Amino acid sequence: MLKLKKFVFSPFLENTYVVWDSKTNETAIIDPGCVEPEEEKELSDFIESNDLNVKYLINTHCHIDHVFGNAYVKSTYDCEYWAPEKDEFLLNNMSEQAKMFGIQIKPSPNPDKFITDDTVLSLGEIQPKFLFTPGHTPGEYSIYFEEDKICITGDVLFKEGIGRTDLWGGNFDTLIESIKTQLLTLPEETVIYPGHGEDSTIGDEIKLNPFLIDV
């Protein structure tokens, strides 16, 4: 059984997710946004108190608010780091991104491996599916746990909202196509956990999301 814990980090109020298999405690940290030492400690205290074994660091995409904690997580847990290849340019210019917001950050390590549609990762017996959902960035992936009917949607789909497309590499038409073909086709009871804000369901977004009424 998949278990999930959400943390809200940084001035961007970014959602960092810790997901793990309840039988083995094998764990993935998804989009670590911890930027302050207090946030790093909050994350590590939770992992230690629950005896979790961090196996993976995963970025859905590589805007700075989702990669603030990459260096900390990788160095602390020596886990395998996965990211979208088409977002590698965002990792390479994250210092420039940060300067625009007046923030100092630790450079991210390079990914160990790149996510593809065929990527297979295991947390115990749990194997998430990676759904290619570009538009907010060129390379973004959503992470779908089919048996648990959970989808981590990064900054693609929010509760009654969608991701911005006016940032580096964004494209509105591509984003809408990604949502339409990859996310709205999931079972309506699927719970979505976005990169900012509250969780929702696919069914509620089909009915209530003002950006998707005519999709």
DRENBAKOL-374394 format. One line per 2 residues: their letters; for each residue x, y, z of N, C-alpha, C, O. Coordinates in Angstrom, 1 decimal. Example, Ala and Ser with C-alpha at 12.3 -4.5 7.8 and 13.67 -1.06 7.14 Angstrom:
residues 2
AS = 13.2:-5.7:7.8:12.3:-4.5:7.8:13.2:-3.3:7.8:14.2:-3.3:8.5 ~ 12.8:-2.2:7.1:13.7:-1.1:7.1:12.9:0.0:7.9:13.4:1.1:8.0;
//
This chain:
residues 215
ML = 0.8:-1.2:0.0:0.0:0.0:0.0:0.9:1.3:0.0:1.8:1.3:0.8 ~ 0.5:2.2:-0.9:1.2:3.5:-0.9:0.8:4.4:0.2:-0.4:4.5:0.5;
KL = 1.8:5.0:0.8:1.5:6.1:1.8:2.1:7.4:1.3:3.2:7.3:0.6 ~ 1.5:8.5:1.7:2.0:9.8:1.2:1.9:10.8:2.3:1.0:10.9:3.1;
KK = 3.0:11.7:2.3:3.0:12.8:3.2:3.4:14.0:2.4:4.3:14.0:1.6 ~ 2.6:15.1:2.6:2.9:16.4:1.9:3.5:17.4:2.9:3.1:17.5:4.0;
FV = 4.5:18.1:2.4:5.1:19.2:3.1:5.0:20.4:2.2:5.1:20.3:1.0 ~ 4.8:21.6:2.8:4.7:22.9:2.0:5.9:23.7:2.4:6.1:24.1:3.6;
FS = 6.8:23.9:1.4:8.1:24.6:1.7:8.3:25.8:0.8:7.6:26.0:-0.2 ~ 9.1:26.7:1.3:9.7:27.8:0.6:8.7:29.0:0.5:7.5:28.7:0.7;
PF = 9.1:30.2:0.1:8.2:31.3:-0.1:7.2:31.0:-1.3:6.2:31.7:-1.4 ~ 7.5:30.0:-2.1:6.6:29.6:-3.2:5.5:28.7:-2.8:4.6:28.4:-3.6;
LE = 5.5:28.3:-1.5:4.5:27.4:-1.0:4.3:26.1:-1.9:3.3:25.8:-2.4 ~ 5.5:25.5:-2.1:5.6:24.4:-3.0:5.3:23.1:-2.2:5.7:23.0:-1.1;
NT = 4.6:22.2:-2.9:4.3:20.9:-2.2:5.4:19.9:-2.5:5.6:19.5:-3.7 ~ 6.0:19.5:-1.5:7.0:18.4:-1.5:6.3:17.1:-1.1:5.6:17.1:0.0;
YV = 6.5:16.0:-1.8:5.8:14.8:-1.4:6.8:13.7:-1.1:7.8:13.5:-1.8 ~ 6.5:13.0:0.0:7.3:11.8:0.4:6.3:10.6:0.2:5.2:10.6:0.9;
VW = 6.6:9.7:-0.6:5.7:8.5:-0.8:6.5:7.3:-0.5:7.7:7.2:-0.8 ~ 5.8:6.3:0.0:6.6:5.0:0.4:5.6:3.9:0.4:4.4:4.0:0.6;
DS = 6.2:2.7:0.3:5.5:1.4:0.4:5.4:1.0:1.9:6.4:1.0:2.6 ~ 4.2:0.8:2.3:4.0:0.6:3.8:4.6:-0.7:4.3:4.8:-0.9:5.5;
KT = 4.9:-1.7:3.3:5.5:-3.0:3.7:7.0:-2.9:3.9:7.5:-3.4:4.9 ~ 7.6:-2.2:3.0:9.1:-2.2:2.9:9.7:-0.9:3.4:10.9:-0.8:3.7;
NE = 8.9:0.2:3.4:9.4:1.5:3.7:10.3:2.1:2.7:10.9:3.1:2.9 ~ 10.4:1.4:1.5:11.1:2.0:0.4:10.4:3.3:0.0:9.2:3.3:-0.2;
TA = 11.2:4.4:-0.2:10.6:5.7:-0.3:11.2:6.5:-1.5:12.3:6.3:-1.9 ~ 10.3:7.4:-2.0:10.7:8.4:-3.0:10.4:9.8:-2.4:9.3:10.0:-1.9;
II = 11.3:10.7:-2.6:11.0:12.1:-2.3:10.8:12.8:-3.6:11.7:12.8:-4.5 ~ 9.7:13.4:-3.8:9.3:14.0:-5.1:9.2:15.5:-5.0:8.5:16.1:-4.1;
DP = 10.0:16.2:-5.8:10.1:17.6:-5.9:10.4:18.3:-4.5:9.6:19.0:-4.0 ~ 11.6:18.0:-4.0:12.0:18.6:-2.7:12.1:20.1:-2.8:13.0:20.6:-3.5;
GC = 11.3:20.9:-2.1:11.3:22.3:-2.2:11.9:23.0:-1.0:11.8:24.2:-0.8 ~ 12.5:22.2:-0.1:13.1:22.7:1.1:14.3:23.6:0.8:15.2:23.2:0.2;
VE = 14.2:24.9:1.3:15.3:25.8:1.0:16.0:26.3:2.2:17.1:26.8:2.2 ~ 15.3:26.3:3.4:15.8:26.7:4.7:16.3:25.5:5.5:15.7:24.4:5.3;
PE = 17.3:25.7:6.4:17.7:24.6:7.2:16.6:24.0:8.1:16.5:22.8:8.3 ~ 15.7:24.8:8.5:14.5:24.3:9.3:13.6:23.4:8.5:13.1:22.5:9.0;
EE = 13.5:23.7:7.2:12.7:22.9:6.3:13.4:21.6:6.0:12.8:20.5:6.0 ~ 14.7:21.6:5.8:15.5:20.4:5.6:15.3:19.5:6.8:15.2:18.3:6.7;
KE = 15.4:20.1:8.0:15.3:19.3:9.3:13.9:18.7:9.4:13.7:17.6:9.8 ~ 12.9:19.5:9.0:11.5:18.9:9.1:11.3:17.7:8.2:10.7:16.7:8.6;
LS = 11.9:17.8:7.0:11.8:16.6:6.1:12.6:15.4:6.7:12.0:14.3:6.7 ~ 13.8:15.7:7.1:14.6:14.5:7.6:14.1:14.0:8.9:14.1:12.8:9.2;
DF = 13.5:14.8:9.8:12.9:14.3:11.0:11.8:13.3:10.7:11.6:12.3:11.4 ~ 11.0:13.7:9.7:9.9:12.8:9.4:10.4:11.5:8.9:9.9:10.4:9.2;
IE = 11.4:11.5:8.0:12.0:10.3:7.4:12.6:9.4:8.5:12.4:8.2:8.5 ~ 13.3:10.0:9.4:13.9:9.3:10.5:12.9:8.7:11.5:13.0:7.5:11.9;
SN = 11.9:9.5:11.8:10.9:9.0:12.8:10.1:7.9:12.3:9.5:7.1:13.1 ~ 9.9:7.8:11.0:9.1:6.7:10.4:10.0:5.6:9.8:9.5:4.7:9.1;
DL = 11.3:5.7:10.0:12.3:4.7:9.6:12.1:4.4:8.1:12.1:3.2:7.7 ~ 12.1:5.5:7.3:12.0:5.3:5.9:13.3:5.2:5.2:14.3:5.7:5.6;
NV = 13.3:4.4:4.1:14.5:4.1:3.4:14.4:4.9:2.0:13.7:4.4:1.1 ~ 15.1:6.0:1.9:14.9:6.8:0.7:15.7:6.2:-0.4:16.9:6.1:-0.4;
KY = 15.0:5.8:-1.4:15.5:5.1:-2.5:15.7:6.0:-3.8:16.6:5.8:-4.5 ~ 14.8:6.9:-3.9:14.7:7.8:-5.1:14.5:9.3:-4.7:13.8:9.6:-3.8;
LI = 15.1:10.1:-5.5:14.8:11.5:-5.6:14.2:11.7:-7.0:14.9:11.4:-8.0 ~ 13.0:12.3:-7.1:12.4:12.5:-8.4:11.9:13.9:-8.6:11.2:14.4:-7.7;
NT = 12.2:14.5:-9.7:11.6:15.8:-10.1:10.6:15.6:-11.2:10.9:15.0:-12.2 ~ 9.4:16.1:-10.9:8.4:16.1:-12.0:8.8:17.0:-13.1:8.6:16.7:-14.3;
HC = 9.4:18.2:-12.7:9.9:19.1:-13.6:11.0:19.9:-12.8:11.2:19.7:-11.6 ~ 11.7:20.9:-13.5:12.9:21.4:-12.9:12.8:22.9:-12.7:13.9:23.6:-12.8;
HI = 11.7:23.5:-12.5:11.7:24.9:-12.0:12.2:25.0:-10.6:12.2:24.0:-9.9 ~ 12.8:26.1:-10.3:13.6:26.2:-9.1:12.8:25.8:-7.8:13.4:25.2:-6.9;
DH = 11.6:26.2:-7.7:10.8:25.9:-6.5:10.7:24.4:-6.3:10.3:23.9:-5.1 ~ 10.9:23.6:-7.3:10.7:22.1:-7.2:12.1:21.4:-7.0:12.1:20.2:-6.9;
VF = 13.1:22.1:-7.1:14.5:21.5:-7.0:15.4:22.2:-6.0:16.5:21.8:-5.8 ~ 14.8:23.1:-5.2:15.6:23.7:-4.1:16.3:22.7:-3.3:17.5:22.9:-2.9;
GN = 15.6:21.6:-2.9:16.2:20.6:-2.0:16.9:19.5:-2.6:17.3:18.5:-1.9 ~ 17.2:19.5:-3.9:17.8:18.4:-4.6:19.2:18.1:-4.0:19.5:16.9:-3.7;
AY = 20.0:19.1:-3.8:21.4:18.9:-3.3:21.3:18.3:-1.9:22.1:17.4:-1.6 ~ 20.4:18.8:-1.0:20.3:18.3:0.3:19.9:16.8:0.3:20.5:16.0:1.0;
VK = 18.8:16.5:-0.4:18.3:15.1:-0.4:19.3:14.2:-1.0:19.6:13.1:-0.4 ~ 20.0:14.5:-2.1:20.9:13.7:-2.7:22.1:13.4:-1.8:22.6:12.3:-1.7;
ST = 22.6:14.5:-1.2:23.8:14.3:-0.3:23.5:13.6:1.0:24.3:12.9:1.5 ~ 22.3:13.8:1.5:21.9:13.2:2.8:21.6:11.7:2.6:21.9:10.9:3.5;
YD = 20.9:11.3:1.5:20.4:10.0:1.4:21.1:9.1:0.3:20.9:7.9:0.2 ~ 22.0:9.8:-0.5:22.7:9.0:-1.5:21.7:8.2:-2.3:22.0:7.0:-2.6;
CE = 20.6:8.8:-2.7:19.6:8.1:-3.4:19.7:8.3:-4.9:20.5:9.2:-5.4 ~ 19.0:7.5:-5.7:19.1:7.6:-7.2:18.2:8.8:-7.6:17.0:8.9:-7.3;
YW = 18.8:9.7:-8.4:18.1:10.9:-8.8:17.6:10.8:-10.2:18.4:10.6:-11.2 ~ 16.3:11.0:-10.4:15.7:10.9:-11.7:15.0:12.3:-12.0:14.4:12.9:-11.2;
AP = 15.1:12.7:-13.3:14.5:14.0:-13.7:14.2:13.9:-15.2:14.8:13.1:-15.9 ~ 13.4:14.8:-15.8:13.1:14.8:-17.2:14.3:15.4:-18.0:14.8:16.4:-17.6;
EK = 14.7:14.7:-19.0:15.9:15.2:-19.8:15.6:16.5:-20.5:16.5:17.4:-20.5 ~ 14.4:16.7:-20.9:14.1:18.0:-21.6:14.0:19.2:-20.7:14.0:20.3:-21.1;
DE = 14.1:18.9:-19.4:14.2:20.0:-18.4:15.6:20.2:-17.8:15.8:21.0:-16.9 ~ 16.5:19.5:-18.4:17.9:19.6:-17.9:18.4:21.1:-18.0:19.2:21.5:-17.2;
FL = 18.0:21.8:-19.0:18.5:23.2:-19.2:18.0:24.0:-18.0:18.7:25.0:-17.7 ~ 16.9:23.7:-17.4:16.4:24.4:-16.2:17.3:24.2:-15.0:17.6:25.1:-14.2;
LN = 17.8:23.0:-14.9:18.8:22.7:-13.8:20.1:23.5:-14.1:20.7:24.0:-13.1 ~ 20.5:23.6:-15.3:21.7:24.2:-15.6:21.7:25.7:-15.4:22.7:26.4:-15.2;
NM = 20.4:26.3:-15.5:20.3:27.8:-15.3:19.6:28.1:-14.0:19.0:29.2:-13.9 ~ 19.5:27.2:-13.0:18.8:27.5:-11.9:19.3:28.7:-11.1:18.5:29.3:-10.4;
SE = 20.6:28.9:-11.1:21.1:30.1:-10.5:20.5:31.4:-11.0:20.2:32.3:-10.3 ~ 20.4:31.4:-12.4:19.8:32.6:-13.0:18.4:32.7:-12.6:17.9:33.8:-12.4;
QA = 17.6:31.6:-12.6:16.3:31.6:-12.1:16.2:32.2:-10.7:15.3:33.1:-10.5 ~ 17.0:31.7:-9.8:17.0:32.2:-8.5:17.3:33.7:-8.3:16.6:34.3:-7.5;
KM = 18.2:34.2:-9.1:18.5:35.6:-9.0:17.4:36.5:-9.3:17.2:37.6:-8.8 ~ 16.5:36.0:-10.2:15.3:36.8:-10.6:14.4:37.0:-9.4:13.6:37.9:-9.3;
FG = 14.5:36.1:-8.4:13.6:36.1:-7.2:14.4:36.6:-6.0:13.9:36.6:-4.9 ~ 15.7:36.9:-6.2:16.5:37.3:-5.1:16.8:36.2:-4.1:16.9:36.5:-2.9;
IQ = 17.0:35.0:-4.6:17.2:33.8:-3.7:18.5:33.2:-4.0:18.9:33.1:-5.2 ~ 19.2:32.8:-2.9:20.4:32.0:-3.1:20.2:30.6:-2.9:19.5:30.2:-1.9;
IK = 20.7:29.7:-3.8:20.4:28.3:-3.7:21.6:27.5:-3.9:22.6:27.9:-4.4 ~ 21.5:26.2:-3.4:22.6:25.2:-3.7:22.4:24.6:-5.0:21.3:24.2:-5.3;
PS = 23.4:24.6:-5.9:23.2:24.0:-7.2:22.8:22.5:-7.1:23.2:21.8:-6.2 ~ 21.9:22.1:-8.0:21.5:20.7:-8.0:22.5:19.8:-8.6:23.2:20.2:-9.5;
PN = 22.6:18.6:-8.1:23.5:17.6:-8.8:22.8:17.2:-10.1:21.7:17.5:-10.4 ~ 23.6:16.6:-11.0:23.1:16.1:-12.2:22.3:14.9:-12.0:22.6:14.1:-11.1;
PD = 21.2:14.7:-12.8:20.4:13.5:-12.6:21.3:12.2:-12.9:22.2:12.2:-13.7 ~ 21.0:11.2:-12.1:21.6:9.9:-12.4:21.0:9.2:-13.6:21.7:8.6:-14.4;
KF = 19.7:9.4:-13.8:19.0:8.9:-14.9:17.8:9.8:-15.3:17.4:10.6:-14.5 ~ 17.4:9.7:-16.6:16.3:10.5:-17.1:15.1:9.7:-17.2:15.1:8.5:-17.5;
IT = 14.0:10.4:-16.8:12.6:9.7:-16.9:12.2:9.6:-18.4:12.4:10.6:-19.1 ~ 11.6:8.5:-18.7:10.9:8.3:-20.0:9.6:7.7:-19.7:9.2:7.3:-18.6;
DD = 8.8:7.6:-20.8:7.5:6.9:-20.7:7.6:5.5:-20.2:6.7:4.9:-19.6 ~ 8.8:4.9:-20.5:9.0:3.5:-20.2:9.8:3.2:-18.9:10.1:2.1:-18.5;
TV = 10.0:4.3:-18.1:10.8:4.2:-16.9:10.0:3.3:-15.9:8.8:3.4:-15.7 ~ 10.8:2.3:-15.3:10.2:1.4:-14.3:11.0:1.6:-13.0:12.2:1.3:-12.9;
LS = 10.3:2.1:-12.0:10.9:2.2:-10.6:10.0:1.4:-9.7:8.9:1.2:-9.9 ~ 10.6:0.9:-8.6:9.9:0.1:-7.7:10.1:0.6:-6.3:11.2:0.8:-5.8;
LG = 9.0:0.7:-5.6:8.9:1.0:-4.1:8.3:-0.3:-3.5:7.0:-0.3:-3.5 ~ 9.1:-1.2:-3.1:8.5:-2.5:-2.7:7.8:-3.1:-4.0:8.5:-3.3:-5.0;
EI = 6.5:-3.4:-3.9:5.8:-4.0:-5.0:5.1:-2.9:-5.8:4.4:-3.2:-6.8 ~ 5.3:-1.6:-5.4:4.6:-0.5:-6.1:5.4:0.0:-7.2:6.6:0.3:-7.1;
QP = 4.8:0.1:-8.4:5.5:0.6:-9.6:4.7:1.7:-10.2:3.7:1.5:-10.8 ~ 5.1:3.0:-10.0:4.4:4.1:-10.6:4.6:4.1:-12.1:5.5:3.6:-12.7;
KF = 3.6:4.8:-12.8:3.7:5.0:-14.2:4.0:6.5:-14.4:3.5:7.4:-13.7 ~ 4.8:6.8:-15.4:5.2:8.1:-15.7:4.5:8.6:-16.9:4.7:8.0:-18.0;
LF = 3.7:9.6:-16.8:2.9:10.2:-17.8:3.5:11.5:-18.3:3.7:12.4:-17.6 ~ 3.9:11.5:-19.6:4.5:12.7:-20.2:3.5:13.8:-20.3:2.6:13.7:-21.1;
TP = 3.7:14.9:-19.6:2.7:16.0:-19.5:3.4:17.3:-19.7:3.4:18.1:-18.8 ~ 4.0:17.6:-20.9:4.7:18.9:-21.1:3.7:20.0:-21.3:2.5:19.8:-21.4;
GH = 4.2:21.2:-21.2:3.4:22.4:-21.4:3.7:23.5:-20.4:3.9:24.6:-20.8 ~ 3.8:23.1:-19.1:4.3:24.0:-18.1:5.8:24.1:-18.3:6.4:25.2:-18.2;
TP = 6.5:23.0:-18.5:7.9:22.9:-19.0:7.9:21.9:-20.1:7.0:21.2:-20.3 ~ 9.0:21.9:-20.9:9.1:21.0:-22.0:9.1:19.5:-21.6:8.7:18.7:-22.4;
GE = 9.6:19.2:-20.4:9.8:17.8:-20.1:9.0:17.2:-19.0:9.2:16.1:-18.6 ~ 8.0:17.9:-18.5:7.4:17.5:-17.2:6.7:16.2:-17.3:6.1:15.8:-18.4;
YS = 6.8:15.4:-16.3:6.0:14.1:-16.1:5.2:14.2:-14.9:5.5:14.7:-13.8 ~ 3.9:13.6:-15.0:3.1:13.3:-13.8:3.4:11.9:-13.4:3.7:11.1:-14.3;
IY = 3.1:11.6:-12.2:3.5:10.3:-11.6:2.2:9.6:-11.1:1.5:10.1:-10.2 ~ 1.8:8.5:-11.7:0.5:7.9:-11.5:0.7:6.6:-10.8:1.4:5.7:-11.3;
FE = 0.1:6.4:-9.6:0.1:5.2:-8.9:-1.3:4.5:-9.1:-2.3:4.9:-8.4 ~ -1.3:3.6:-10.1:-2.6:3.1:-10.6:-3.4:2.4:-9.5:-4.6:2.6:-9.4;
ED = -2.8:1.5:-8.8:-3.5:0.7:-7.8:-4.1:1.5:-6.7:-5.2:1.3:-6.2 ~ -3.4:2.6:-6.3:-3.8:3.5:-5.2:-4.7:4.6:-5.7:-5.2:5.4:-5.0;
KI = -4.8:4.7:-7.1:-5.6:5.8:-7.7:-5.1:7.2:-7.2:-5.9:8.0:-6.7 ~ -3.8:7.4:-7.3:-3.2:8.7:-6.9:-2.3:9.1:-8.1:-1.6:8.3:-8.7;
CI = -2.4:10.4:-8.4:-1.5:11.0:-9.4:-0.9:12.3:-8.9:-1.6:13.2:-8.5 ~ 0.4:12.4:-8.9:1.1:13.6:-8.5:1.4:14.4:-9.8:2.1:13.9:-10.7;
TG = 0.7:15.5:-9.9:0.6:16.2:-11.2:1.6:17.4:-11.3:1.4:18.2:-12.3 ~ 2.5:17.6:-10.4:3.4:18.7:-10.5:2.7:20.0:-10.7:1.7:20.3:-10.0;
DV = 3.2:20.8:-11.7:2.5:22.1:-12.0:1.7:22.0:-13.3:1.6:23.0:-14.0 ~ 1.2:20.8:-13.6:0.4:20.7:-14.8:-1.1:21.0:-14.5:-1.7:21.8:-15.1;
LF = -1.6:20.3:-13.5:-3.0:20.4:-13.1:-3.2:20.6:-11.6:-2.7:19.9:-10.8 ~ -3.9:21.7:-11.3:-4.2:22.1:-9.9:-5.7:21.9:-9.6:-6.5:21.7:-10.5;
KE = -6.0:22.1:-8.4:-7.4:22.1:-8.0:-8.0:23.4:-8.6:-7.7:24.5:-8.2 ~ -8.9:23.2:-9.6:-9.6:24.3:-10.3:-8.6:25.3:-11.0:-8.8:26.5:-11.0;
GI = -7.4:24.7:-11.4:-6.4:25.5:-12.1:-5.5:24.7:-12.9:-5.6:23.5:-12.9 ~ -4.7:25.4:-13.7:-3.7:24.7:-14.5:-2.4:25.4:-14.4:-2.3:26.5:-13.8;
GR = -1.3:24.8:-14.9:0.0:25.4:-14.7:0.2:26.6:-15.6:-0.4:26.8:-16.7 ~ 1.1:27.5:-15.2:1.5:28.7:-16.0:2.2:28.2:-17.2:2.9:27.2:-17.2;
TD = 2.1:29.0:-18.3:2.8:28.7:-19.5:3.6:29.9:-20.0:4.1:29.9:-21.2 ~ 3.8:30.9:-19.1:4.6:32.1:-19.5:6.0:32.0:-19.0:6.7:33.0:-19.0;
LW = 6.4:30.9:-18.5:7.7:30.7:-17.9:8.6:30.0:-18.9:8.2:29.7:-20.1 ~ 9.8:29.6:-18.5:10.8:29.0:-19.4:10.2:27.7:-20.1:10.0:26.7:-19.4;
GG = 10.0:27.8:-21.4:9.7:26.6:-22.1:8.2:26.2:-22.1:7.8:25.1:-22.5 ~ 7.3:27.1:-21.5:5.9:26.8:-21.4:5.2:27.0:-22.8:5.6:27.7:-23.6;
NF = 4.1:26.2:-22.9:3.3:26.3:-24.1:1.8:26.0:-23.7:1.6:24.8:-23.3 ~ 0.9:26.9:-23.9:-0.5:26.7:-23.4:-1.1:25.5:-24.2:-1.7:24.6:-23.5;
DT = -1.1:25.5:-25.5:-1.7:24.4:-26.3:-1.2:23.1:-25.9:-1.9:22.1:-25.8 ~ 0.1:23.0:-25.7:0.7:21.7:-25.3:0.2:21.3:-23.9:0.0:20.1:-23.7;
LI = 0.1:22.2:-23.0:-0.4:21.9:-21.7:-1.8:21.4:-21.7:-2.1:20.4:-21.1 ~ -2.7:22.0:-22.4:-4.0:21.6:-22.5:-4.1:20.2:-23.1:-4.9:19.4:-22.6;
ES = -3.3:19.9:-24.1:-3.3:18.6:-24.8:-2.8:17.6:-23.8:-3.4:16.4:-23.8 ~ -1.8:17.9:-23.0:-1.3:17.0:-22.0:-2.4:16.6:-21.0:-2.6:15.4:-20.7;
IK = -3.1:17.6:-20.5:-4.1:17.4:-19.5:-5.3:16.6:-20.1:-5.8:15.6:-19.5 ~ -5.6:16.9:-21.3:-6.7:16.2:-22.0:-6.4:14.7:-22.2:-7.3:13.9:-22.0;
TQ = -5.2:14.4:-22.7:-4.9:13.1:-23.2:-4.4:12.2:-22.1:-4.5:11.0:-22.1 ~ -3.7:12.8:-21.1:-2.9:12.0:-20.1:-3.6:12.0:-18.7:-3.5:11.0:-18.0;
LL = -4.3:13.1:-18.4:-4.8:13.1:-17.0:-6.4:13.0:-17.0:-6.9:12.2:-16.1 ~ -7.1:13.6:-17.8:-8.5:13.5:-17.8:-9.0:12.2:-18.2:-10.2:11.8:-18.0;
TL = -8.2:11.4:-18.8:-8.5:10.0:-19.1:-8.3:9.0:-18.0:-8.7:7.8:-18.1 ~ -7.8:9.5:-16.9:-7.6:8.6:-15.7:-9.0:8.4:-15.0:-9.9:9.2:-15.3;
PE = -9.2:7.4:-14.2:-10.4:7.2:-13.5:-10.8:8.4:-12.7:-10.0:9.1:-12.1 ~ -12.1:8.8:-12.7:-12.5:10.0:-12.1:-12.3:10.1:-10.6:-12.1:11.1:-10.0;
ET = -12.2:8.9:-10.0:-11.9:8.9:-8.5:-10.4:9.1:-8.2:-10.1:9.2:-7.0 ~ -9.6:9.2:-9.2:-8.2:9.4:-9.0:-7.9:10.7:-8.3:-8.4:11.7:-8.7;
VI = -7.2:10.6:-7.2:-6.9:11.8:-6.4:-5.6:12.5:-7.0:-4.6:11.8:-7.2 ~ -5.7:13.8:-7.3:-4.5:14.4:-7.8:-3.8:15.2:-6.7:-4.5:15.9:-5.9;
YP = -2.5:15.2:-6.6:-1.7:15.9:-5.7:-0.8:16.8:-6.5:0.2:16.4:-7.0 ~ -1.2:18.1:-6.5:-0.4:19.1:-7.4:0.8:19.7:-6.7:1.0:19.5:-5.5;
GH = 1.6:20.4:-7.4:2.8:21.0:-6.9:2.5:22.2:-6.0:3.4:22.7:-5.3 ~ 1.3:22.7:-6.0:0.9:23.9:-5.1:-0.5:23.7:-4.8:-1.3:23.2:-5.6;
GE = -0.9:24.1:-3.6:-2.4:24.1:-3.3:-2.9:22.7:-2.8:-2.1:21.8:-2.5 ~ -4.2:22.6:-2.8:-4.9:21.5:-2.3:-5.0:20.3:-3.3:-4.9:20.5:-4.5;
DS = -5.3:19.1:-2.8:-5.5:18.0:-3.6:-7.0:18.1:-4.2:-7.8:18.9:-3.7 ~ -7.2:17.3:-5.2:-8.6:17.2:-5.8:-8.8:15.9:-6.4:-8.0:14.9:-6.0;
TI = -9.7:15.7:-7.3:-9.9:14.5:-8.0:-10.1:14.8:-9.5:-10.4:15.9:-9.9 ~ -9.8:13.8:-10.3:-10.0:14.0:-11.8:-11.4:14.3:-12.0:-11.7:15.2:-12.9;
GD = -12.3:13.6:-11.4:-13.8:13.9:-11.6:-14.2:15.3:-11.3:-14.9:16.0:-12.0 ~ -13.7:15.8:-10.2:-14.0:17.2:-9.8:-13.4:18.2:-10.8:-14.0:19.2:-11.1;
EI = -12.2:17.9:-11.3:-11.6:18.8:-12.2:-12.3:18.8:-13.6:-12.4:19.9:-14.2 ~ -12.8:17.7:-14.0:-13.7:17.6:-15.2:-14.9:18.5:-15.0:-15.3:19.2:-16.0;
KL = -15.5:18.5:-13.8:-16.7:19.2:-13.6:-16.5:20.7:-13.2:-17.3:21.6:-13.6 ~ -15.4:21.0:-12.5:-15.3:22.3:-11.9:-14.2:23.2:-12.3:-14.2:24.4:-12.1;
NP = -13.2:22.6:-13.0:-12.1:23.4:-13.4:-12.5:24.4:-14.6:-12.8:23.9:-15.7 ~ -12.4:25.7:-14.3:-12.9:26.6:-15.4:-12.0:26.6:-16.6:-12.5:27.1:-17.7;
FL = -10.8:26.2:-16.5:-9.9:26.1:-17.7:-10.1:24.9:-18.6:-9.6:24.9:-19.7 ~ -11.0:24.0:-18.1:-11.2:22.7:-18.8:-12.6:22.5:-19.3:-12.9:21.5:-19.8;
ID = -13.4:23.5:-19.1:-14.8:23.4:-19.5:-15.0:23.0:-20.9:-15.9:22.2:-21.2 ~ -14.3:23.6:-21.8:-14.4:23.3:-23.2:-13.5:22.3:-23.8:-13.4:22.1:-25.0;
V = -12.7:21.6:-22.9:-11.7:20.7:-23.3:-12.4:19.4:-23.8:-11.7:18.4:-24.2;
//
